[in-house]
């Protein structure tokens, strides 16, 4: 009985982890596409943001969301 409950909780945690991971990948891709297509950024700054997004996997999209994204026009 305990093994069954333990297995169910393990499956639940795996599914929650999978959903969080999938949401993060979608968020990362959204920020990457937004940085590439952001007309409010000059080309040099656009390249810098793309590099930040690529090399700072967890922190990069969060930084871009709060710092780089508000400059978007249109």
Buried (B, 14 or more C-beta within 10 A) or exposed (E): EEEEEEEEEEEEEEEEEEEEEEEEEEEBEBBBEBBEEBEEBEEEBBEBBBEBBEEEEEEBBEBBBEEBBEEEEE
